[in-house]
């Protein structure tokens, strides 16, 4: 594993590059690559490495990056969640991955989780060269997510969220530091994720660079983040992983997305909550499903010539 950097809109994004292991018959051939990033406010050191290591062991490169303003990446303001900016960072990471030594630029896949799962789907809908997508417990319909939040917390919660978002937006317009709210919190609290398992679930795999805060302005934009509307633009294989007890991203919306995608969608369901897919006992079966999917769909259609001395 090595540390690398790429540029996204003039700012440096840091990443880990894990080259895929080569078997004897693959020496000299270009390898597939998976570009990976976290969800809302997540950082690459928060539970992503086990997935990347499993992909590399299977012969698939992994590029795991932090969005601008998060973790070790540059960019201000810090902790600014923006689905538009994050998609830009994904696109820049993909272009960088296609230039990595030994990587086949036509066999690049995208991996996203939670809010990032939606980003992966939206980016793949635009970039027709993407070979495959893994969307893990993905947020695919902001309208449905807000409806679920209102049902769980009441209209008073939404009023508080809108006030916080407007307060932060006002600070942005006057070039002041962001007004920050928690990413995870107890039920009823003003946090992006306040399900009963949110705090303990996130803390179970949160890395050293993760901070439990983000700029509140994104609370005003969640309803605009609707990757489900791009389902029919997806022309590559898509693995959709659903937590049947997910209290953060409504499982029904992912089922609807799968129906819209059609035959390109492969669905895996697990009897778990939103955060259980990152830790045992469900981490290993989850990873195994992902590796199997990638090995199936990232097989080269042509064999790269092997140079001889």
Phi, psi and omega in degrees: 000134178227152176277133179225168178222151171219166184257132172232111179052046174084001182238154185272128172253129180267151184207161167257135172247119177249106179292142178290140178294140181256129172276170186301322183276356180256356183301129179090353179261150179287148187252154170288166181216141175248125177265126190233140172209164187273190181264215186290108178076005181280159179235159187296337179274011183251074171086003183270336186298320179302324177293312182299319180295322178294320178296315180298319178299330180275004178094014182245125176297152175229134174241111186248116188235161172260137174297159172305135178085003181230152176056231182268358179285154176279184178114136176231154355291155178288154176061029178270101173281129177207117183296331177290313178296318181297323177292324175298318179295320176301314181299318179294321179295322179296315179298322177294317181301325181292346179261355183294141181301127177089355183268136174278112184295345179266002178234051177258127178249163178241138178237125176220152182231142178057237178301324179291335175296321175296320178300316182301318179294316182294320180293319179293329178295331180270323184262101185286355177276348181298132185273331182192160180225136167245121179240105187262125183037054193280144170273108188244351181211101182298328179295315179294324178297317178294321178299318178295320180295321178295318179299321183279328190241346181091167182293332179300323178298315181295325177297314178300318181296318180293321177297315179297318180296318179292324177298317179292320179298320178297321178294324178295319182293334179258016174058037174258166180296153185295153168272118188258144174231162183292149171283313176237148179199173180291162178308135179089346181279160178279084179221154180299323177231113183231033174290167183298333182260006189294310185292307180294324181296313180290319182297337183293337182224006181296136180270179185294332183270354181287137177237135183276064179194151176206160181292127190292346183300333181293340176299334179279344187253353186303319181294339179277347182271096187227072178303338180301333180288347181258010187303318184284355176268357180274121184241010178246165176297139182229125173262118178252119182250122188247130169270112187294341178252020184294121179259005181253306178250112186304121181303326183298327181291327178288324175299318177297319178299316180301319179296321181289323179292320178086221190293343179281350183268133172242124187249133173236130182245140182228141182279060189223169173272184187297325188262353186286340183289346182269349187227160177289150015270004185263348181300311184297310177298327177298309180299318180301319177296321181291316179298316179301316178299313182294318180295329178289319190256353178253017175293131182294141176280337176228154181267127176293141177294138177266123181290139175246147182292000000 
